[in-house]
Amino acid sequence: MSVRIDIRGLPPERIAVVPSPLAELGMALHARAVPDHHPGLQSWATAVSARLDPSLADRLCEADFLWTTSHSDVFLPSAGLPGRSALPGGTLAEELDLLDRLSDEQFVDAALEFSGDPAPGRQHAPVLRDPRARQHALDLAAARGPRQLRFTQRLFADPPGVRGWLRRLLEDCDEAFFADTWARVRPQLAADARHKTELLRRKGLAGMLPAVSPALVLDETAGAITVDKLAVGRFGVGDGMLVLVPTSMGWPHLMVLHRPGWQLVLHYPVAAPGPAASGPAAPSVEQLTLRMRALAHPVRMRLCRHLARAAHTTGELADAHGMTAPEISRHLAVLKRAGLITTRRRGRYVQYRLDLGVVARLGSEFIEGVLR
């Protein structure tokens, strides 16, 4: 599984790394609403929630699905402007002005993202002009609860009114807590953007992408970027820009904005908070899948019980489990290919042992993989 981005014909001057205060506000709202996704920010989220005015907290509940079940593209409005060459604004006010420049169709379409992405291959239909697309959106919203349905009905009935309501809500969030947060994280994001831009200038995209995320792999021959995610998609930059937007609050999410007609945006975390920042790199989706499959077999689970306690040879394991040495060897090969066991030679014998560090990280790596 992966997302593939076609960048054939994309010159370096159409690649930009720019922080976005509005995108970071969206991430801040997400981290506050879903603290389990961001354990490194739980103290921040708790402090913000504790001092939040109750009326503002109630208003946030009215549309929190814009930043919880998904991260709505309304937080990156520059990508939808005509010409597909606009960049995020330098201030929240500038970005909210960009949000006002989206057409009603664009705004409604982006705001409806909480209803779920369209199935692969499904034709994208304009929801304000297509009765079937509108009814489909209402059905999806109804399935998610009355609050989402009411919001969707308001959105169809009065797009400018909902847009004005959302702008006031975000401005109040800025006054209540985000202005202080942005003042703290902006220098880090600006420094990261400068660093990535310099890497792009000196080493090209091949030299910059590994510094952005190990989940990004450039195939220069095919002219494509592969994003290692538990998702499937193929998108092209076309004649637009490729914009990379850093976030200090977004780890472990690595998001690809790929709305039809919008420029393509990679929204990436600058670093993992806490111990994860200095720990080993998370495995790829393929490696994570190998590990989960390896542990799904009952024989290999029993082998792990022995190997967690001490190192054993193939013969010792065969004797303990009443199996032949070739059968044990096949199971050990699966565990080794998944990176779950280590080996050491003692004379003419090879001993196997469970890598407890790798196994201990499986839970957090699984969470990171599915949230990426």
matplotlib code that plots the C-alpha trace (Angstrom):
import matplotlib.pyplot as plt

x = [0.0, 1.2, 0.3, 2.2, 2.7, 3.6, 6.1, 7.3, 8.2, 8.2, 11.0, 12.6, 11.2, 7.7, 8.5, 8.1, 8.4, 6.2, 4.7, 1.0, -0.5, -4.0, -2.9, -1.1, -4.3, -6.1, -3.5, -3.7, -7.5, -7.0, -4.3, -6.7, -9.7, -7.9, -5.0, -4.5, -3.1, -0.5, 0.8, 3.6, 1.1, -1.3, -0.2, -0.6, -4.1, -5.1, -4.0, -5.8, -9.0, -8.9, -8.8, -11.1, -14.3, -17.3, -19.1, -16.1, -15.8, -19.5, -18.9, -15.9, -18.1, -20.4, -17.8, -15.1, -15.4, -13.5, -10.3, -10.9, -12.1, -10.2, -8.1, -10.3, -8.7, -10.3, -7.2, -5.0, -7.1, -4.1, -4.0, -7.5, -6.9, -6.9, -3.6, -2.5, 0.5, -0.5, 1.3, 0.1, -0.1, 2.3, -0.4, -3.6, -5.6, -4.0, -4.9, -8.5, -8.7, -7.5, -10.3, -12.8, -11.5, -12.5, -15.7, -18.8, -18.4, -14.7, -15.5, -18.4, -16.5, -13.5, -15.7, -17.5, -14.3, -15.4, -17.9, -15.1, -13.0, -14.7, -14.0, -11.1, -12.2, -15.5, -16.1, -15.8, -19.2, -19.9, -22.1, -23.9, -25.0, -25.4, -28.5, -27.2, -23.9, -25.7, -27.9, -25.0, -23.2, -26.3, -26.6, -23.0, -23.4, -26.6, -24.8, -22.2, -24.8, -27.3, -24.6, -22.9, -26.2, -27.2, -23.9, -24.1, -27.6, -26.5, -23.5, -25.8, -28.3, -25.9, -22.3, -21.3, -22.9, -21.1, -17.9, -18.3, -19.2, -16.1, -13.9, -15.2, -14.7, -11.0, -10.4, -11.7, -9.5, -6.5, -7.4, -8.1, -4.9, -3.5, -1.7, 0.6, 1.1, 2.0, 4.4, 6.2, 6.3, 6.7, 10.5, 10.9, 8.7, 10.4, 13.9, 12.8, 11.4, 14.6, 16.6, 14.6, 14.7, 18.4, 18.7, 16.5, 18.7, 22.0, 21.0, 17.7, 14.6, 16.5, 18.5, 15.6, 12.9, 14.8, 15.1, 11.4, 10.3, 11.7, 8.3, 8.9, 10.9, 11.8, 12.0, 13.9, 13.6, 9.8, 9.5, 7.4, 7.3, 6.0, 4.5, 4.6, 1.0, -1.8, -3.6, -3.7, -3.7, -2.1, -2.0, -0.2, 1.2, 0.5, 1.1, 0.7, 3.1, 4.3, 4.0, 5.4, 4.0, 5.8, 3.9, 5.3, 2.0, 1.2, 3.3, 2.7, 0.4, 1.9, -0.8, -1.2, -3.7, -4.9, -8.3, -9.2, -8.2, -6.1, -2.4, -0.8, 0.4, 2.5, 1.8, 4.6, 5.7, 9.1, 9.9, 8.4, 8.0, 9.6, 11.6, 10.4, 12.4, 15.7, 14.5, 14.8, 13.0, 9.5, 9.3, 7.7, 4.1, 5.5, 7.8, 5.0, 2.7, 5.5, 5.8, 2.1, 1.7, 4.7, 3.2, -0.2, 0.9, 0.4, 3.6, 5.7, 4.0, 5.1, 8.6, 8.7, 7.9, 11.0, 13.2, 12.1, 13.6, 16.9, 18.7, 18.1, 19.3, 17.1, 17.6, 16.7, 13.5, 12.6, 13.0, 11.0, 8.1, 8.1, 8.8, 11.5, 14.4, 13.4, 9.9, 11.4, 13.8, 11.0, 9.2, 12.5, 13.1, 9.7, 10.5, 13.9, 12.6, 10.2, 13.1, 11.8, 14.7, 18.5, 21.1, 24.6, 27.0, 28.5, 31.0, 29.2, 25.8, 23.5, 21.4, 18.2, 16.7, 13.7, 14.5, 12.6, 13.2, 11.6, 8.6, 8.1, 7.8, 5.2, 2.2, 3.4, 4.7, 1.3, -0.4, 2.0, 1.6, -2.2, -2.2, 0.4]
y = [0.0, 3.5, 6.8, 7.6, 11.2, 11.8, 14.7, 14.3, 17.6, 19.4, 21.9, 22.9, 26.4, 24.9, 23.2, 25.3, 24.6, 27.1, 27.1, 27.7, 29.2, 28.0, 24.4, 24.5, 25.8, 22.8, 20.5, 22.2, 21.6, 18.0, 17.4, 18.9, 16.9, 13.6, 13.6, 9.8, 10.5, 12.8, 11.6, 14.1, 17.0, 15.7, 18.2, 21.0, 19.8, 19.4, 22.9, 24.5, 22.6, 23.6, 27.3, 27.3, 29.4, 27.0, 28.8, 28.5, 24.8, 24.3, 26.0, 23.8, 20.7, 21.8, 21.1, 19.2, 16.5, 18.9, 18.2, 14.8, 12.1, 13.9, 17.0, 19.2, 20.9, 24.1, 24.5, 24.8, 27.1, 28.5, 25.1, 25.7, 29.2, 29.6, 29.0, 26.5, 28.6, 30.4, 29.8, 29.8, 33.2, 34.5, 35.2, 33.6, 36.6, 36.4, 32.7, 33.3, 35.8, 33.1, 30.9, 33.6, 33.5, 29.9, 29.4, 28.1, 24.8, 24.5, 25.4, 23.0, 20.2, 20.6, 21.0, 17.8, 15.8, 14.5, 12.3, 10.2, 10.1, 8.9, 5.3, 4.8, 5.4, 7.2, 10.3, 13.5, 15.3, 19.0, 18.6, 22.0, 21.3, 17.5, 16.3, 12.7, 13.8, 16.1, 13.3, 10.9, 13.5, 13.8, 10.0, 9.8, 12.6, 11.0, 7.7, 9.6, 11.2, 14.1, 16.7, 16.0, 15.9, 19.3, 20.8, 19.4, 20.7, 24.2, 23.9, 23.2, 25.8, 28.7, 28.2, 31.9, 31.8, 28.7, 30.1, 33.3, 31.2, 29.1, 32.2, 33.7, 30.4, 30.2, 33.8, 33.2, 30.1, 32.3, 34.8, 32.1, 29.9, 29.6, 33.0, 32.0, 28.5, 29.9, 32.4, 29.4, 27.0, 29.5, 29.9, 26.1, 25.8, 28.7, 27.3, 23.8, 25.4, 27.3, 24.1, 22.0, 24.8, 24.9, 21.1, 21.4, 24.1, 22.2, 18.5, 18.5, 16.7, 13.4, 15.1, 16.9, 14.2, 11.9, 14.9, 15.6, 12.0, 8.5, 7.6, 9.5, 7.8, 9.4, 7.3, 9.6, 7.3, 7.1, 10.7, 9.8, 10.1, 7.2, 8.0, 4.9, 4.9, 2.5, 4.0, 3.6, 6.4, 7.9, 11.6, 14.0, 17.5, 18.4, 22.1, 23.1, 23.4, 20.8, 22.6, 21.1, 22.4, 21.6, 21.1, 20.9, 19.4, 16.8, 13.8, 11.0, 12.2, 12.6, 13.9, 14.3, 16.9, 15.7, 17.4, 17.6, 21.0, 21.9, 22.0, 19.0, 19.6, 17.4, 18.2, 16.7, 16.6, 18.3, 15.8, 13.2, 14.6, 13.0, 9.7, 8.9, 11.8, 10.0, 6.5, 4.1, 5.0, 3.4, 0.4, 0.8, -0.4, -3.5, -4.3, -3.7, -6.1, -8.7, -8.5, -8.7, -11.7, -13.4, -13.3, -14.4, -18.1, -20.1, -22.1, -18.9, -17.4, -20.4, -20.1, -16.5, -17.6, -19.7, -17.2, -14.4, -16.3, -17.4, -18.0, -21.4, -23.5, -25.0, -28.4, -27.3, -25.7, -28.8, -31.0, -28.7, -28.4, -32.0, -30.8, -31.4, -29.1, -28.0, -27.1, -25.0, -23.4, -22.3, -20.6, -19.0, -17.7, -15.9, -14.3, -13.3, -11.8, -9.7, -8.5, -10.0, -12.3, -11.9, -14.6, -15.3, -18.1, -20.3, -22.5, -24.6, -23.7, -20.7, -19.5, -17.4, -15.0, -12.7, -9.0, -7.7, -4.1, -4.5, -6.5, -3.9, -1.1, -3.0, -1.4, 2.2, 1.4, -0.1, 3.1, 5.3, 3.3, 3.4, 7.2, 8.2]
z = [0.0, -0.8, -2.4, -5.6, -6.8, -10.4, -10.6, -14.2, -15.7, -12.3, -12.2, -8.8, -9.0, -8.6, -5.3, -2.2, 1.6, 3.5, 7.0, 7.3, 10.4, 9.4, 8.8, 12.2, 13.9, 12.3, 13.7, 17.1, 17.1, 16.2, 18.9, 21.5, 20.3, 19.8, 22.4, 22.0, 18.6, 20.0, 23.4, 23.4, 23.3, 26.0, 28.6, 26.1, 25.2, 28.8, 29.6, 26.7, 27.4, 31.1, 30.3, 27.3, 27.6, 27.8, 25.0, 22.7, 23.7, 22.7, 19.4, 18.7, 19.2, 16.4, 13.7, 15.4, 12.7, 10.4, 12.4, 14.1, 11.7, 8.9, 8.5, 6.2, 3.3, 4.4, 6.5, 3.3, 1.2, -0.9, -2.7, -4.2, -5.6, -9.4, -11.2, -8.6, -7.7, -4.5, -1.2, 2.4, 4.0, 6.6, 9.2, 10.2, 9.0, 5.6, 5.3, 6.4, 3.6, 1.2, 2.6, 1.7, -1.9, -2.5, -4.4, -2.6, -4.5, -3.3, 0.2, 0.6, -1.1, 1.2, 4.3, 3.5, 3.7, 7.1, 5.3, 3.9, 0.8, -2.4, -3.4, -5.8, -9.4, -8.4, -10.5, -8.5, -8.7, -7.7, -4.6, -5.0, -8.5, -8.6, -6.6, -6.5, -5.0, -2.5, -1.4, -1.1, 1.1, 3.3, 3.6, 4.7, 7.2, 8.6, 9.2, 11.3, 13.6, 13.8, 14.5, 11.2, 9.4, 10.8, 9.8, 6.3, 5.8, 7.0, 4.6, 1.6, 2.6, 3.3, 2.3, 2.9, 6.3, 7.4, 6.0, 8.1, 11.1, 10.7, 10.3, 13.5, 15.3, 14.2, 15.0, 18.5, 18.8, 17.9, 20.6, 23.2, 22.8, 19.3, 19.1, 21.9, 20.5, 17.0, 18.5, 20.1, 17.1, 14.3, 14.6, 14.5, 11.4, 9.7, 10.4, 9.1, 5.9, 5.3, 5.9, 3.5, 0.9, 1.1, 0.8, -2.3, -3.8, -3.1, -3.4, -5.4, -4.5, -4.0, -1.2, 0.4, 0.7, 3.1, 5.5, 5.2, 6.1, 5.7, 4.4, 1.2, -1.5, -4.9, -8.0, -10.3, -13.3, -13.1, -12.0, -8.9, -5.2, -3.2, 0.2, 2.5, 4.0, 4.7, 1.7, -2.0, -4.5, -7.6, -8.1, -10.3, -9.8, -13.4, -14.1, -10.5, -7.6, -5.1, -1.7, 1.5, 4.7, 8.0, 11.2, 14.8, 16.2, 13.5, 14.3, 13.4, 10.6, 7.1, 4.8, 1.1, -0.1, -3.5, -4.2, -7.9, -9.3, -6.3, -6.1, -4.4, -0.8, 1.5, 5.1, 7.2, 10.8, 11.6, 14.3, 16.6, 20.2, 23.2, 23.1, 19.6, 18.2, 19.0, 18.7, 15.7, 12.5, 12.3, 9.9, 6.5, 6.0, 4.3, 7.2, 9.7, 7.7, 7.7, 11.5, 12.1, 9.8, 11.4, 14.8, 13.6, 13.4, 16.6, 16.2, 15.8, 18.8, 20.8, 19.4, 20.5, 24.1, 24.1, 22.3, 24.6, 27.6, 26.1, 22.9, 21.3, 18.4, 15.7, 17.2, 20.7, 19.4, 17.3, 20.3, 22.6, 20.1, 18.7, 15.2, 12.6, 12.2, 8.7, 9.9, 12.7, 10.2, 8.0, 10.9, 12.1, 8.5, 8.6, 12.0, 10.8, 7.6, 9.7, 11.8, 15.0, 16.0, 16.1, 15.6, 17.0, 16.2, 18.9, 17.3, 14.7, 16.2, 15.4, 18.3, 17.8, 20.2, 20.2, 19.7, 22.7, 21.8, 18.4, 19.8, 22.6, 19.9, 17.8, 19.5, 19.0, 15.5, 14.6, 15.8, 13.9, 10.8, 10.8, 11.7, 9.2]

ax = plt.figure().add_subplot(projection="3d")
ax.plot(x, y, z, "-o")
ax.set_aspect("equal")
plt.show()
